[in-house]
């Protein structure tokens, strides 16, 4: 990676359905670094696979500067993705990334794009991270990779981040490495980023803040639920690990959320299933099993009660009037955490 005052040419690979947030978080800090330093420390080139206009996940279409074949030599490259990355299998991109890495070009990725780097084989022997939603899929597909839950990871000439605003912190770390702490701070202040977050910061908001609660026992119970989606824990087991009785746990959930622990847990699993239906090509059976349901029929029944739709209709994008709040289902459907 170039250092000093030499201009670093950054290639930004946009994968179809890429995240505009991740693109801005990666590109804006280097633009600001040029402005704050008064020097052309960085230049950049937007790249699509074929050089044709490319559409983001939010529907905005951008005109790239080059294709992967015409991009030419780069000082570093960052891949940016978002939706539909689970099905991405373009060998041209994998070959291009391997070629760049073989030439000593630092390679990075934001949001869900680290999965693309893993499929290209350029993360072998490196530590990396990815957006928390895609982390289970990446770990399952690449069990030998060292996958971190950190906000971002810079490991020698590989750099990955979880997407969203994490790209800003990752780029600030790279700017600091190349041009010093003072410039990184000046860039951060331009974006009202009052704290440059370290790599070890959590990707997700802590449970207490996310659910606007203060009881750590309740928070610990929710953490256990989120960590055990595929193999749900019965309520007594959760209560035991939290250090209270099942009756106390029931009272806590009812007074805070108006739902029993079983209903709350079921909703977490159904929300995960809904995401997998929208963002992956896994079969409904596979998704049902990954979300802790013993059968497609029981999964379908609970899904209809929760979302007034079927898994198949959700997959086709035909949901109507779905609430994202904790939904109520009958006690009969949740008495057994399937």
C-alpha positions in Angstrom: 0.0 0.0 0.0 1.4 3.4 -1.0 2.4 5.7 1.8 3.7 9.2 2.3 2.4 11.8 -0.2 2.1 9.4 -3.2 -1.4 9.4 -4.6 -3.1 6.1 -3.8 -5.5 4.9 -6.5 -8.4 3.1 -4.9 -10.5 0.8 -7.0 -14.1 0.5 -5.7 -15.8 -2.6 -7.0 -19.6 -2.2 -7.0 -21.4 -5.5 -6.9 -25.1 -5.5 -8.2 -27.3 -4.4 -5.3 -24.4 -2.7 -3.5 -25.0 -0.5 -0.4 -24.9 3.2 -1.0 -24.2 3.7 2.7 -21.1 1.4 2.5 -20.0 3.2 -0.7 -20.2 6.6 0.9 -18.5 5.4 4.1 -15.6 4.1 2.0 -15.3 6.9 -0.5 -16.1 10.1 1.5 -13.2 9.8 4.0 -10.6 9.7 1.2 -12.2 12.6 -0.5 -12.1 14.5 2.8 -8.5 13.5 3.4 -7.5 15.2 0.1 -9.4 18.3 1.1 -8.1 18.5 4.7 -4.5 17.8 3.6 -4.6 20.1 0.6 -2.9 17.3 -1.3 -4.1 14.6 -3.8 -3.4 11.8 -1.4 -6.1 9.5 -2.9 -7.8 9.1 -6.3 -10.5 6.6 -6.9 -12.2 4.6 -9.7 -15.7 3.1 -9.6 -15.7 -0.3 -11.1 -18.5 -2.6 -12.2 -18.1 -6.1 -13.5 -18.8 -5.2 -17.1 -18.4 -1.4 -17.0 -22.1 -0.9 -17.4 -24.3 1.2 -15.1 -25.0 -0.5 -11.9 -27.9 -0.2 -9.5 -27.7 -0.1 -5.7 -29.9 -1.8 -3.2 -31.9 1.4 -2.9 -32.5 1.7 -6.6 -30.0 4.4 -7.5 -28.0 3.7 -10.6 -24.3 4.8 -11.0 -22.1 5.0 -14.0 -18.7 3.4 -13.3 -15.4 4.5 -14.6 -14.3 1.0 -15.7 -15.0 -2.7 -15.8 -12.8 -5.2 -14.1 -11.1 -5.8 -17.4 -10.3 -2.2 -18.1 -9.6 -0.9 -14.6 -5.9 -1.2 -15.0 -3.3 -1.2 -12.1 -4.6 -0.2 -8.7 -3.0 0.6 -5.4 -5.8 -1.0 -3.4 -9.3 -2.3 -4.1 -12.5 -2.4 -2.0 -15.4 -4.5 -2.9 -18.9 -3.3 -1.8 -22.0 -5.4 -1.8 -25.3 -5.7 0.1 -28.3 -7.8 -1.0 -28.2 -11.0 -3.0 -24.5 -11.7 -2.2 -25.5 -15.2 -1.0 -26.0 -16.2 -4.6 -22.9 -14.3 -6.0 -20.7 -16.8 -7.9 -19.1 -14.7 -10.7 -15.8 -16.4 -11.6 -14.6 -13.3 -13.5 -14.6 -11.3 -10.2 -12.9 -14.1 -8.2 -10.2 -14.4 -10.8 -9.7 -10.6 -10.9 -9.4 -10.4 -7.1 -6.9 -13.3 -7.0 -4.9 -11.6 -9.7 -4.7 -8.3 -7.9 -3.9 -10.0 -4.6 -1.1 -12.0 -6.3 0.3 -8.7 -7.6 0.5 -7.4 -4.0 -2.5 -5.1 -4.2 -4.2 -4.7 -0.8 -7.7 -6.1 -1.0 -10.7 -5.1 1.1 -14.4 -5.3 1.4 -17.4 -3.7 3.1 -20.8 -4.9 4.3 -21.5 -8.4 2.9 -18.7 -8.3 0.3 -16.1 -10.1 2.5 -18.0 -13.2 1.5 -17.0 -12.5 -2.1 -13.4 -12.2 -1.0 -13.7 -15.5 0.8 -15.0 -17.2 -2.3 -12.2 -15.8 -4.3 -9.8 -17.4 -1.8 -8.0 -14.2 -0.9 -8.9 -14.4 2.8 -7.2 -17.7 3.4 -4.8 -17.2 6.3 -6.2 -13.8 7.2 -8.5 -12.6 9.9 -11.7 -10.9 8.6 -15.2 -9.7 9.6 -18.5 -9.2 7.8 -21.9 -7.7 8.6 -23.5 -9.5 11.5 -26.5 -10.7 9.5 -24.2 -12.5 7.0 -21.8 -13.9 9.6 -23.5 -17.2 10.2 -23.6 -17.9 6.5 -20.0 -17.1 6.0 -18.9 -19.2 9.0 -20.9 -22.1 7.7 -19.5 -21.9 4.2 -15.9 -21.2 5.3 -15.5 -23.0 8.7 -11.7 -22.7 8.5 -11.6 -18.9 8.2 -10.8 -16.7 11.2 -14.0 -14.6 11.3 -14.2 -11.9 13.8 -17.2 -10.1 15.3 -15.2 -6.9 15.3 -16.5 -3.7 13.6 -13.6 -3.9 11.2 -10.4 -5.8 10.8 -7.1 -4.7 9.1 -4.9 -7.7 8.8 -1.7 -6.9 6.9 -2.9 -6.3 3.3 -6.5 -7.3 3.8 -9.1 -5.1 5.3 -12.8 -5.9 5.9 -15.6 -4.2 7.7 -19.2 -4.9 8.7 -20.7 -2.2 6.4 -22.8 0.8 7.2 -20.8 3.4 9.2 -18.2 0.8 10.0 -16.6 1.6 6.6 -15.9 5.1 7.9 -14.0 3.8 10.9 -12.1 1.4 8.8 -11.1 4.1 6.3 -10.1 6.4 9.2 -7.8 3.6 10.5 -6.2 3.3 7.0 -5.8 7.1 6.7 -4.2 7.1 10.1 -1.8 4.3 9.2 -0.8 6.1 5.9 -0.9 9.7 6.9 -1.0 10.0 10.7 -3.5 10.5 13.5 -4.0 14.2 13.0 -5.4 13.8 9.5 -7.7 11.0 10.6 -9.1 13.2 13.4 -9.6 16.1 11.0 -11.5 13.9 8.6 -13.6 12.4 11.4 -14.6 15.9 12.5 -15.7 16.8 9.0 -18.4 14.1 9.3 -19.3 15.0 12.9 -17.8 11.6 13.9 -16.9 12.5 17.4 -15.4 9.2 18.3 -13.2 7.1 16.0 -14.3 3.6 17.0 -11.7 0.9 17.5 -11.9 -2.4 15.6 -13.1 -4.2 18.7 -16.3 -2.2 19.0 -19.5 -4.2 18.7 -21.3 -4.3 15.3 -24.7 -4.2 17.0 -26.1 -1.8 19.5 -26.0 -3.3 22.9 -29.2 -5.2 24.0 -30.1 -2.7 26.7 -30.1 0.2 24.2 -31.7 -1.7 21.4 -34.7 -2.8 23.4 -34.7 0.3 25.7 -34.4 -1.8 28.9 -32.4 -1.6 32.0 -32.6 -5.1 33.5 -29.5 -7.0 32.7 -31.2 -10.3 33.4 -33.7 -9.6 30.6 -30.8 -8.5 28.4 -28.9 -11.7 29.1 -31.9 -13.8 28.3 -32.3 -12.0 24.9 -28.6 -12.6 24.1 -29.1 -16.3 24.7 -32.1 -16.4 22.4 -30.2 -14.5 19.6 -27.3 -16.9 20.0 -29.5 -20.0 19.8 -31.8 -19.5 16.8 -31.2 -22.9 15.1 -31.4 -24.9 18.3 -33.9 -23.0 20.6 -33.5 -23.3 24.3 -36.5 -24.0 26.5 -37.6 -21.3 28.8 -36.4 -23.1 32.0 -32.9 -23.5 30.5 -32.8 -19.8 29.7 -34.0 -18.9 33.2 -31.4 -21.2 34.8 -28.5 -19.6 32.8 -29.7 -16.1 33.6 -29.9 -17.0 37.3 -33.6 -16.6 38.0 -36.7 -18.8 38.1 -38.9 -19.5 35.1 -41.7 -17.7 36.8 -39.5 -14.6 37.3 -38.4 -14.7 33.7 -42.1 -14.9 32.5 -43.0 -11.9 34.7 -40.0 -9.9 33.3 -41.0 -10.5 29.7 -44.7 -9.9 30.3 -44.2 -6.6 32.2 -41.6 -5.3 29.6 -42.9 -6.6 26.3 -46.4 -7.9 27.0 -45.2 -11.3 25.7 -44.0 -14.5 27.2 -40.4 -15.5 26.7 -41.6 -18.2 24.3 -43.5 -15.7 22.2 -40.6 -13.3 22.1 -38.2 -16.0 21.1 -40.5 -17.3 18.4 -40.7 -13.8 16.9 -36.9 -13.6 16.8 -36.7 -16.8 14.9 -39.5 -15.7 12.5 -37.8 -12.4 11.8 -34.6 -14.3 11.0 -36.5 -16.6 8.7 -38.1 -13.6 6.9 -34.6 -12.2 6.3 -33.3 -15.5 4.9 -36.3 -15.8 2.6 -35.7 -12.3 1.2 -31.9 -12.5 0.9 -30.9 -16.1 0.2 -31.9 -18.8 -2.2 -32.1 -21.4 0.5 -35.1 -23.7 0.3 -38.0 -23.1 2.7 -37.1 -26.4 4.4 -33.5 -25.3 4.9 -34.7 -21.9 6.4 -37.2 -23.6 8.7 -34.5 -25.9 10.1 -32.0 -23.0 10.4 -34.6 -21.1 12.5 -35.3 -23.9 14.8 -38.5 -25.4 13.3 -38.8 -29.2 13.1 -41.1 -29.1 10.1 -42.1 -26.9 7.2 -45.8 -27.2 8.2 -45.2 -25.9 11.7 -43.0 -23.1 10.3 -45.6 -22.1 7.8 -48.3 -22.0 10.4 -46.3 -19.8 12.8 -45.2 -17.6 9.9 -48.8 -17.0 8.7 -49.9 -16.1 12.2 -47.1 -13.7 12.7 -47.0 -11.9 9.3 -50.4 -12.6 7.7 -48.5 -14.1 4.8 -46.8 -17.4 3.8 -43.1 -18.0 3.4 -43.6 -18.5 -0.4 -45.3 -15.1 -0.7 -42.6 -13.4 1.3 -40.0 -14.9 -1.0 -41.8 -13.4 -4.0 -42.0 -10.0 -2.3 -45.8 -10.1 -2.0 -46.1 -9.4 1.7 -48.7 -6.8 2.6 -49.0 -4.9 5.9 -46.4 -6.8 7.8 -45.5 -5.3 11.2 -41.9 -5.4 12.4 -42.9 -5.2 16.1 -43.1 -8.2 18.3 -46.1 -10.1 17.1 -48.5 -12.1 19.1 -49.2 -15.7 18.3 -51.2 -18.2 20.3 -49.8 -19.9 23.3 -50.5 -23.3 21.7 -48.1 -22.4 18.9 -45.3 -21.4 21.3 -45.7 -23.8 24.2 -43.2 -26.1 22.4 -40.2 -24.3 21.1 -40.1 -26.5 18.0 
